[in-house]
């Protein structure tokens, strides 16, 4: 008996390892939704917003490395998917987006909910294809799945509503290629990199999520050459934050020891990262970059020694070939620097002040996590508190909206993570600004019985934007958020809700939330005046903060002549 397009599409998704499709029903995808209802191999998870679906799929793909799938109807459904799909694209997560499309006879006539999906998805997707003949399936779907997995990105497949239930000729479904042979770097390039490392005195390694399958060899290389390791935020869970080789993270949310290591190094090794912030790279220092994609080599900083290959091949080759360093003074100096930083952080993390300090909140959450917990971090000031004060342990996982840095990632990503790993603890750390963007899918979490814990850093403002404004000498403008009882909102959506206003109540509330079999929001009131400060403050940035504070005090801005007055005040 011949299958329909929708049924054959599900055959391909199952063969590609997909077990859940997340999205919202709609007229142009209802045939696909009905096929999902009748197929016990694959589950449809309905959400309240397509952006949630795409974020959840992206998080799942980032954590598992497997293909995730989302579905949305034509027009607004397809459009709503885009933000989450851009997150997948920019963090190299394999996701297939399946959308409905108006019938062939209506296309090009400005039909109801018709948009040009090929143009819509042209930038976000590696490939964007429209089914025009049922005979194209399953080959078109197989090609899409393989492309997403091989390219570690987004693919898009549009199914017109008049073709979704059309018959497909019976033909064998060939196997889907999911993995590729790891690429070794060129021998001559490896030899040159080894020579450079052997001649160096102050090497530093910058490691990202691309090294997650080679952590043992990463640490072995660092030990042999006496190099401190800086972890990118996306690579926070590569190994424990208290490992003696690490000096924390780099960038505005990083640590001072990492900045010192970068500024003092005489060679930089980039392993599995395309760290995007050019201002934090060293000047005039030779760089070794290990990267499987040649197009990513040298995008951020001039690279003297490109090693095109997989970290699983290149890192052990380097570790085997370099000469073991006996002089440990460079590494020991970095470790002492990190010890001082940790003591300072500990002071912030143990403050008994009220309102509660966000540093303490992040540290206490970290201390209560299971040894194999999955931590999801949203975007904003909460990212800084989590990066610096939540200590990741071995076997724990961590994900965030890395390169896109989109707000509202936390709750949807936690849903995706819990669906992928139902037996592991999943905790999302979010700001009140991010939480209030997409809170409605607490309904989804409650319906599915997902025991996620969402910890809200509630400072009634967009804290990171405040920092950005003040660094540019602008007064704090339009960043306040009217105070709301977010725990009550959670309860209204069918989840549990707890509100914490005193440091004395924090640990009890967290323990209750983490034990709950239901989704639970812990709304924690934190100090609104506590803002994340960069690990290194340039003079211009410090002056900007000062000018911003004077403007706020006197209540005037540039249009009222404030710049001239402030200049006189600061002289």
VMD Tcl script that draws the C-alpha trace (Angstrom):
set ca {
  {0.00 0.00 0.00}
  {1.43 3.41 -0.98}
  {2.24 5.92 1.74}
  {1.33 9.58 1.78}
  {3.86 12.39 1.66}
  {3.29 13.08 5.38}
  {3.72 9.41 6.33}
  {6.86 9.01 4.24}
  {8.29 12.19 5.75}
  {7.91 10.65 9.21}
  {9.68 7.49 8.02}
  {12.68 9.64 7.12}
  {12.62 11.56 10.39}
  {12.54 8.32 12.39}
  {15.44 6.95 10.33}
  {17.35 10.15 11.13}
  {16.86 9.61 14.87}
  {14.05 12.10 15.48}
  {11.64 10.96 18.18}
  {9.75 14.20 18.84}
  {8.46 16.99 16.62}
  {7.66 20.27 18.37}
  {5.33 22.94 17.05}
  {1.76 24.17 16.66}
  {-1.00 22.74 14.42}
  {-2.45 24.83 11.62}
  {-4.38 24.43 8.41}
  {-1.42 23.83 6.10}
  {0.25 21.30 8.44}
  {-2.80 19.51 9.84}
  {-2.24 16.48 7.57}
  {1.29 16.16 9.00}
  {-0.03 16.56 12.55}
  {-2.60 13.82 11.91}
  {0.13 11.53 10.58}
  {2.08 12.16 13.78}
  {-1.01 11.27 15.81}
  {-1.22 7.89 14.08}
  {2.50 7.09 14.30}
  {3.63 5.70 17.66}
  {7.33 5.94 16.69}
  {7.40 9.69 16.96}
  {5.66 12.16 19.30}
  {4.18 15.54 18.50}
  {4.65 18.08 21.29}
  {2.33 21.05 20.98}
  {3.54 24.36 22.42}
  {2.04 27.84 22.82}
  {4.50 29.69 20.57}
  {6.55 28.52 17.61}
  {9.56 30.44 18.96}
  {9.44 28.15 21.99}
  {9.40 25.15 19.66}
  {12.49 26.32 17.80}
  {14.40 27.23 20.98}
  {13.53 23.85 22.50}
  {14.68 22.03 19.37}
  {17.89 24.05 19.23}
  {18.73 23.33 22.87}
  {18.01 19.65 22.41}
  {20.25 19.49 19.33}
  {23.06 21.36 21.10}
  {22.95 19.05 24.11}
  {22.60 15.75 22.23}
  {24.28 16.43 18.88}
  {21.29 14.70 17.27}
  {18.79 16.05 14.75}
  {15.80 17.92 16.16}
  {12.60 18.79 14.30}
  {10.05 21.61 14.44}
  {6.85 22.20 12.51}
  {4.91 25.37 11.78}
  {2.13 26.43 9.49}
  {2.54 28.81 6.56}
  {2.80 32.53 7.14}
  {2.95 33.49 10.83}
  {3.86 30.00 12.03}
  {6.89 29.86 9.79}
  {7.89 33.40 10.72}
  {7.65 32.69 14.45}
  {10.16 29.85 14.09}
  {12.93 32.12 12.86}
  {14.46 33.41 16.08}
  {14.97 29.95 17.54}
  {16.25 28.68 14.21}
  {18.82 31.47 14.09}
  {19.96 30.33 17.52}
  {20.48 26.84 16.08}
  {22.28 28.21 13.04}
  {24.67 30.38 15.00}
  {25.47 27.68 17.58}
  {25.84 24.92 14.97}
  {22.88 22.76 16.03}
  {21.22 20.36 13.53}
  {17.52 21.22 13.21}
  {15.02 20.52 10.45}
  {12.15 23.00 10.13}
  {9.06 21.63 8.39}
  {6.48 24.18 7.34}
  {3.20 24.06 5.53}
  {2.64 26.10 2.39}
  {-0.43 27.16 0.44}
  {-1.56 24.90 -2.39}
  {0.26 25.09 -5.70}
  {-2.65 26.68 -7.53}
  {-2.69 29.56 -5.04}
  {0.98 30.35 -4.81}
  {1.94 33.70 -6.27}
  {-1.60 35.10 -5.90}
  {-1.13 36.68 -2.45}
  {-3.21 33.93 -0.93}
  {-4.24 33.89 2.72}
  {-1.09 33.51 4.91}
  {1.15 33.11 1.87}
  {4.74 34.27 2.32}
  {7.77 33.59 0.17}
  {9.30 30.95 2.38}
  {12.31 30.40 0.18}
  {13.35 34.01 0.72}
  {12.24 33.88 4.36}
  {14.55 30.97 5.20}
  {17.35 31.80 2.74}
  {19.71 33.19 5.36}
  {18.94 30.97 8.34}
  {18.92 27.61 6.52}
  {21.72 25.74 4.78}
  {19.09 24.59 2.31}
  {15.44 25.58 1.87}
  {13.37 23.35 -0.39}
  {9.76 23.33 -1.54}
  {8.13 20.01 -2.40}
  {6.58 20.34 -5.88}
  {6.02 16.66 -6.71}
  {5.19 13.79 -4.29}
  {7.80 11.64 -6.06}
  {10.52 13.86 -4.56}
  {9.94 12.22 -1.20}
  {11.70 10.53 0.48}
  {14.86 11.66 -1.30}
  {14.28 15.35 -0.60}
  {13.72 14.67 3.10}
  {16.75 12.36 3.34}
  {18.91 15.02 1.72}
  {17.61 17.63 4.16}
  {18.34 15.49 7.24}
  {21.82 14.58 6.04}
  {22.60 18.22 5.28}
  {21.52 19.34 8.75}
  {23.67 16.69 10.42}
  {26.70 17.17 8.18}
  {26.52 20.96 8.20}
  {25.52 21.21 11.87}
  {22.85 23.73 11.09}
  {19.28 24.40 10.00}
  {17.49 23.00 6.97}
  {13.98 23.88 5.83}
  {11.42 21.79 3.97}
  {8.07 23.27 2.88}
  {5.15 20.92 2.16}
  {2.19 22.44 0.27}
  {-1.14 21.57 1.84}
  {-2.44 19.91 -1.35}
  {0.54 17.52 -1.48}
  {0.78 16.46 2.17}
  {-1.71 13.59 1.74}
  {-0.71 12.72 -1.85}
  {0.48 9.18 -2.52}
  {4.22 8.53 -2.72}
  {5.63 5.76 -4.91}
  {6.95 2.85 -2.86}
  {10.73 2.68 -2.93}
  {13.37 1.60 -0.40}
  {14.58 4.18 2.09}
  {18.35 4.25 2.02}
  {20.34 4.75 5.23}
  {20.93 8.25 6.48}
  {24.54 9.31 6.98}
  {24.79 10.82 10.47}
  {28.53 10.97 11.13}
  {31.63 11.78 9.19}
  {35.15 10.47 9.57}
  {37.10 12.84 11.85}
  {39.55 14.96 9.91}
  {43.25 14.89 10.86}
  {45.24 18.05 10.27}
  {48.01 18.15 7.67}
  {51.23 16.64 9.05}
  {53.41 19.60 8.07}
  {51.01 22.02 9.75}
  {51.00 19.87 12.89}
  {54.79 19.79 12.95}
  {54.97 23.58 12.66}
  {52.48 24.00 15.52}
  {54.47 21.60 17.71}
  {57.67 23.55 17.01}
  {55.95 26.81 17.97}
  {54.60 25.35 21.23}
  {57.96 23.86 22.18}
  {59.62 27.25 21.72}
  {57.01 29.17 23.69}
  {57.29 30.25 27.33}
  {53.77 31.45 28.04}
  {51.19 29.42 26.06}
  {47.46 29.79 26.63}
  {44.62 27.58 25.37}
  {41.20 29.02 24.51}
  {38.79 26.07 24.41}
  {35.20 25.97 23.19}
  {32.34 23.56 22.84}
  {33.93 22.09 19.69}
  {36.43 20.33 21.98}
  {33.79 18.48 24.01}
  {34.65 15.09 22.51}
  {38.35 15.54 23.20}
  {38.45 16.92 26.76}
  {40.92 14.32 28.01}
  {43.43 15.20 25.30}
  {42.78 18.93 25.79}
  {43.73 18.63 29.47}
  {46.70 16.41 28.62}
  {48.04 18.97 26.13}
  {47.58 21.79 28.65}
  {49.44 19.84 31.30}
  {52.35 18.94 29.02}
  {52.98 22.51 27.85}
  {52.06 24.16 31.17}
  {49.25 26.22 29.68}
  {46.27 27.70 31.52}
  {42.95 27.02 29.79}
  {40.35 29.70 29.17}
  {36.87 28.28 28.55}
  {34.39 30.07 26.34}
  {30.96 30.41 27.91}
  {29.49 27.86 25.50}
  {32.28 25.52 26.62}
  {31.70 26.09 30.34}
  {30.80 22.41 30.89}
  {33.88 20.98 29.13}
  {35.27 20.22 32.57}
  {34.74 21.40 36.14}
  {35.13 25.10 36.90}
  {37.40 24.27 39.85}
  {39.91 22.34 37.71}
  {43.44 23.63 38.39}
  {44.12 24.24 34.69}
  {41.32 26.75 34.11}
  {41.42 30.50 34.63}
  {37.74 31.02 33.84}
  {36.14 32.67 30.86}
  {36.98 35.46 28.46}
  {35.05 38.53 27.42}
  {32.84 41.01 29.24}
  {31.41 38.17 31.36}
  {34.75 36.53 32.03}
  {37.43 36.70 34.70}
  {40.37 38.95 35.35}
  {42.84 36.00 35.40}
  {41.74 35.08 31.87}
  {42.36 38.64 30.70}
  {45.78 38.60 32.38}
  {46.65 35.27 30.75}
  {45.66 36.51 27.29}
  {47.58 39.75 27.71}
  {50.69 37.91 28.90}
  {50.77 34.94 26.52}
  {53.30 34.43 23.74}
  {51.21 31.89 21.81}
  {47.46 31.21 21.76}
  {45.90 27.84 20.91}
  {42.23 28.00 19.86}
  {40.63 24.57 20.23}
  {37.06 24.05 19.06}
  {36.06 27.69 19.25}
  {35.32 30.63 17.00}
  {35.17 33.08 19.92}
  {33.58 36.16 18.30}
  {34.83 39.09 20.39}
  {37.85 40.50 18.57}
  {38.78 42.98 21.30}
  {39.75 40.22 23.71}
  {42.34 38.51 21.51}
  {46.03 39.20 22.10}
  {47.89 41.57 19.83}
  {50.91 40.46 17.82}
  {50.93 36.90 19.16}
  {51.09 33.77 16.95}
  {47.81 31.84 16.97}
  {47.18 28.13 16.41}
  {43.55 27.46 15.49}
  {42.09 23.94 15.40}
  {38.91 24.05 13.31}
  {37.19 21.47 11.14}
  {35.69 24.13 8.85}
  {38.30 26.00 6.78}
  {35.92 28.94 6.40}
  {36.13 29.57 10.17}
  {39.90 29.85 10.27}
  {41.06 33.39 10.97}
  {37.61 34.98 11.06}
  {38.32 36.70 14.39}
  {42.09 37.08 14.61}
  {45.04 36.54 12.27}
  {46.02 32.85 12.50}
  {49.65 31.96 11.90}
  {49.21 28.17 12.24}
  {45.86 26.88 10.90}
  {45.09 23.26 11.75}
  {42.09 22.23 9.68}
  {40.76 19.11 11.36}
  {38.70 17.72 14.21}
  {39.76 18.28 17.81}
  {39.39 14.52 18.42}
  {42.24 13.97 15.95}
  {44.37 17.07 16.37}
  {44.51 17.47 20.17}
  {45.90 13.97 20.85}
  {48.41 14.42 18.03}
  {49.63 17.67 19.56}
  {49.69 16.24 23.10}
  {51.76 13.25 21.93}
  {54.25 15.36 19.98}
  {55.03 18.34 22.21}
  {57.89 18.29 24.68}
  {56.76 18.11 28.30}
  {57.57 21.37 30.04}
  {59.43 21.24 33.34}
  {59.22 24.95 34.12}
  {55.72 25.42 35.59}
  {56.13 29.06 36.66}
  {53.78 30.48 33.96}
  {50.98 28.07 34.84}
  {51.55 28.43 38.58}
  {51.34 32.22 38.29}
  {48.01 31.91 36.48}
  {46.77 29.50 39.15}
  {47.71 31.94 41.92}
  {45.90 34.69 40.01}
  {42.84 32.46 39.78}
  {43.03 31.71 43.49}
  {42.86 35.43 44.29}
  {39.91 35.83 41.91}
  {38.04 32.95 43.53}
  {38.55 34.42 47.00}
  {37.09 37.70 45.78}
  {34.13 35.91 44.17}
  {33.57 33.99 47.40}
  {33.14 37.27 49.29}
  {30.40 38.29 46.85}
  {28.78 34.86 46.96}
  {28.46 34.75 50.75}
  {26.98 38.20 51.31}
  {24.00 38.28 53.70}
  {22.75 41.57 52.30}
  {19.11 42.25 51.55}
  {18.00 42.51 48.76}
  {19.81 39.32 47.93}
  {22.97 39.62 45.85}
  {22.70 37.89 42.46}
  {26.19 36.43 42.92}
  {24.97 34.58 46.01}
  {21.89 33.32 44.18}
  {23.95 31.85 41.34}
  {26.41 30.22 43.75}
  {23.67 28.68 45.90}
  {21.86 27.29 42.85}
  {25.11 25.67 41.71}
  {25.70 24.11 45.11}
  {22.23 22.50 45.10}
  {22.45 20.93 41.65}
  {22.64 17.20 41.01}
  {26.02 15.92 39.84}
  {24.58 15.31 36.36}
  {22.28 18.34 36.20}
  {21.66 20.28 33.00}
  {21.96 24.05 33.43}
  {20.25 26.39 30.97}
  {21.19 30.05 31.04}
  {19.23 32.90 29.51}
  {20.64 36.14 28.11}
  {21.21 39.32 30.11}
  {22.82 40.18 33.42}
  {21.92 36.65 34.50}
  {24.49 35.39 32.00}
  {27.26 37.20 33.86}
  {26.15 35.95 37.27}
  {25.92 32.39 35.98}
  {29.22 32.53 34.12}
  {31.16 33.76 37.13}
  {29.37 32.36 40.16}
  {27.74 29.06 39.21}
  {30.48 26.44 39.45}
  {29.94 23.68 36.89}
  {31.02 20.20 37.96}
  {32.12 17.25 35.87}
  {29.19 15.34 34.29}
  {26.98 18.44 34.35}
  {25.86 20.04 31.08}
  {25.37 23.69 30.23}
  {23.71 25.46 27.32}
  {22.72 28.99 26.39}
  {21.94 31.11 23.35}
  {25.60 31.62 22.55}
  {26.25 33.57 19.39}
  {22.72 34.88 18.89}
  {22.39 35.74 22.60}
  {18.63 35.93 22.40}
  {16.51 36.73 25.41}
  {13.69 34.31 26.30}
  {15.85 31.24 25.60}
  {15.76 29.84 29.14}
  {12.29 28.35 29.61}
  {11.96 26.88 26.08}
  {15.49 25.45 26.24}
  {14.73 23.85 29.60}
  {11.65 22.22 28.07}
  {13.75 20.87 25.20}
  {16.47 19.65 27.56}
  {14.01 17.87 29.86}
  {12.30 16.15 26.93}
  {15.68 14.94 25.71}
  {16.82 13.81 29.18}
  {13.72 12.99 31.24}
  {15.73 11.41 34.07}
  {18.10 14.34 34.66}
  {17.61 17.49 36.66}
  {17.10 20.56 34.45}
  {17.44 24.07 35.88}
  {17.05 27.32 33.95}
  {18.49 30.59 35.22}
  {16.67 33.56 33.70}
  {16.20 37.27 34.20}
  {12.78 38.78 34.76}
  {13.01 40.51 31.38}
  {13.62 37.25 29.56}
  {11.08 35.28 31.58}
  {8.25 37.70 30.83}
  {8.87 37.42 27.07}
  {7.74 33.77 26.72}
  {6.15 32.64 29.99}
  {3.12 30.99 28.41}
  {4.86 27.72 27.71}
  {4.84 27.00 31.41}
  {1.44 25.66 30.36}
  {3.26 23.20 28.08}
  {5.70 22.18 30.82}
  {2.80 21.62 33.23}
  {0.80 19.61 30.68}
  {3.81 17.39 29.97}
  {4.65 17.03 33.66}
  {8.22 18.26 33.14}
  {9.95 18.80 36.51}
  {12.04 21.75 35.33}
  {13.09 24.45 37.79}
  {13.18 28.05 36.56}
  {15.10 30.45 38.81}
  {14.29 34.09 38.06}
  {16.83 36.79 38.93}
  {14.18 39.44 39.55}
  {15.71 42.92 39.68}
  {12.81 44.71 37.96}
  {15.05 45.90 35.14}
  {17.03 44.95 32.05}
  {20.31 44.93 33.92}
  {22.78 44.24 31.14}
  {21.25 46.94 28.95}
  {21.64 49.35 31.86}
  {25.36 48.53 31.94}
  {25.64 49.06 28.18}
  {23.88 52.42 28.36}
  {26.02 53.66 31.21}
  {29.25 52.50 29.57}
  {28.30 54.76 26.66}
  {27.69 57.67 29.05}
  {23.92 57.37 28.64}
  {21.51 57.58 31.58}
  {19.52 54.49 32.48}
  {16.60 54.74 30.05}
  {13.56 52.49 29.47}
  {15.13 49.49 31.21}
  {12.87 49.26 34.25}
  {10.27 46.49 34.42}
  {7.13 47.06 36.54}
  {7.27 44.75 39.55}
  {5.08 41.67 39.23}
  {4.69 38.52 41.31}
  {6.16 36.07 38.82}
  {5.50 33.16 41.15}
  {1.80 33.97 41.00}
  {2.00 34.11 37.19}
  {3.61 30.66 37.23}
  {0.80 29.27 39.35}
  {-1.76 30.81 37.01}
  {-0.15 28.86 34.14}
  {-0.41 25.58 36.06}
  {3.13 25.39 37.42}
  {4.37 25.76 40.98}
  {5.50 29.22 42.04}
  {7.69 30.31 44.97}
  {8.77 33.85 45.82}
  {11.97 34.62 47.74}
  {12.59 38.08 49.21}
  {15.01 37.23 52.02}
  {18.38 35.44 51.85}
  {17.19 33.28 54.75}
  {14.45 31.75 52.58}
  {16.59 30.98 49.53}
  {17.94 27.53 50.26}
  {14.60 26.18 51.47}
  {12.80 27.42 48.38}
  {15.42 25.95 46.05}
  {15.31 22.59 47.82}
  {11.51 22.52 47.50}
  {11.64 23.44 43.81}
  {14.31 20.89 42.93}
  {12.36 18.10 44.67}
  {9.09 18.95 42.97}
  {7.79 16.60 40.24}
  {6.15 19.61 38.57}
  {7.60 22.64 36.79}
  {8.46 25.25 39.40}
  {9.35 28.91 39.13}
  {11.41 30.43 41.94}
  {11.02 34.20 41.73}
  {14.00 35.63 43.65}
  {14.14 39.37 44.35}
  {17.74 40.46 43.84}
  {19.54 43.76 44.31}
  {18.64 46.01 41.37}
  {21.75 48.12 41.93}
  {24.09 45.17 41.58}
  {25.29 45.22 37.98}
  {27.86 42.97 36.28}
  {31.18 44.74 35.84}
  {33.62 43.67 33.09}
  {36.85 41.99 34.30}
  {38.84 44.88 32.86}
  {37.51 48.43 32.74}
  {39.12 50.76 30.24}
  {39.43 54.45 31.12}
  {36.86 55.46 28.48}
  {34.35 52.97 29.84}
  {34.92 54.14 33.42}
  {34.38 57.73 32.32}
  {31.19 56.66 30.58}
  {29.84 55.15 33.81}
  {30.68 58.32 35.71}
  {29.01 60.56 33.13}
  {25.89 58.38 33.11}
  {25.55 58.58 36.88}
  {25.90 62.37 36.86}
  {23.25 62.63 34.15}
  {20.86 60.49 36.19}
  {21.53 62.56 39.33}
  {20.91 65.92 37.69}
  {18.10 64.58 35.52}
  {19.28 65.85 32.17}
  {20.69 64.38 29.01}
  {22.60 65.42 25.96}
  {19.72 67.28 24.33}
  {19.51 69.61 27.34}
  {23.21 70.43 27.16}
  {24.14 67.84 29.75}
  {27.36 66.86 28.06}
  {28.88 70.30 28.52}
  {27.77 70.55 32.15}
  {29.02 67.04 32.93}
  {32.39 67.80 31.39}
  {32.75 70.73 33.78}
  {31.69 68.60 36.76}
  {34.19 65.88 35.95}
  {37.19 68.18 35.38}
}
mol new
graphics top color blue
foreach p $ca { graphics top sphere $p radius 0.5 }
foreach p [lrange $ca 0 end-1] q [lrange $ca 1 end] { graphics top cylinder $p $q radius 0.2 }
display resetview
